[in-house]
Amino acid sequence: MNYSKWILAYALATPMVATTAYGQEKNEESHQHQLVKMEELPAAVKATVEREAQGKQIEKIKKETEHGVTKYEVDMISNGKEHEIEISESGKVIERHEEMIDEGTR
């Protein structure tokens, strides 16, 4: 009896997780992403990237605009970890994400 409750819970939870992931992916697609170079960054953003990237390899920098708000997303690698920071146009770090790199996917 207890086993069937777990199966039912899993069956009900799976569509919710898939829908949430799909919704986040669609949200990412709903606003513009543009690859930019270091020399194209506003001075405040460039200074933040230079400070945050010390000892790290910059993989890419993306400019994104959503609801009229522009921010910059910087992907970096260091010591087997992938670092992502989001920076406002004023140069303030908005978010940080860090995860281990799965060597099998690179």
N, C-alpha and C positions, 0 to 999 in steps of 0.2 A: 504494500500500500504506500509506504513512504517513498519508494522508488518512483512510483507513478506521479507523485506530487512534484518531484524534481524534474521529471520529463516535462510535465505541464508547465512548470515555472520557466524552464529553458525555452520551450516552444513559444511562450508568450513574450519573453524578454528579447529573443533574437530579432524579431522585426523592429522593435523599438531601437535597438543598438544600430541596426543597419540603416534605419530611417534617419537617425541622428547623424551618423557619419555621412550619409548622402546629403543631408541638409547643409552640413559644414562645407562639403566639397562644392556644392552649388553656390554657397555664399562666397567662397573664394573665387569662383568663376564670375560672379556678378560685378566685380570691380576690376579695374584695370591694373595689370602688373606690367612694369616696363623695366628691363634690365638697364642699369646705368653704370657708368664708370666713376671711379673715385674723383676724377677731375670735374665731373658734372654735378657733384653734390654741393648743396649750399654750405657755406663756411662752417656754420655751427654743427651741421650733420657730419661734415668731413672731420672736424676736430674730435667729435665723439667716436667716430669709426676708428680713427688713428689711435685714440686712447684705448678703446676696447679691444682692438686687434693686436695689441702688443704680444708677440710670441705666438700668434695664431696665423694660419694661412686663410686669407679671404677667398672663399669659393665663388660667391656672387653677391651682388647688391641689387635689390629690386625696389623700385619706387611704385607705390600703390596709392590710388586715390579711391576713397569710399565715402559716399555722402558728402563730397566736397572737402574732405579732410585728407591731406597727403601725409604719408609716413614712409619710412624706408626700412626695409627688411634686409639684414646682413647675415649671410651664412658663412661661418668660419669653422676651421678644423684645428684641433690641438690635442695632442696626447691621446689619440684614439677616441676623441669625443667630438661630436658636432655641436656647435654653439650657434644659436640664432638669437639675434636681438632685433627689436623693433624700436625705431628712433623717430621722434616727432620732428617736424620741420625746424623747431627751435633748438634741436640737438639733445633733447631729453630722452633718456632710455625709458621706453614705455613698458616693454616686456622682455623677458629673458627665457630661453628654453635651452636645455642641454640634454643630450642623450648619447649613449655609447654607439659607436659606428659598428654596424654589422658588416664585417669584411666580406661576407658572402654576397652582399648586394652591391658592392662597389666594383 
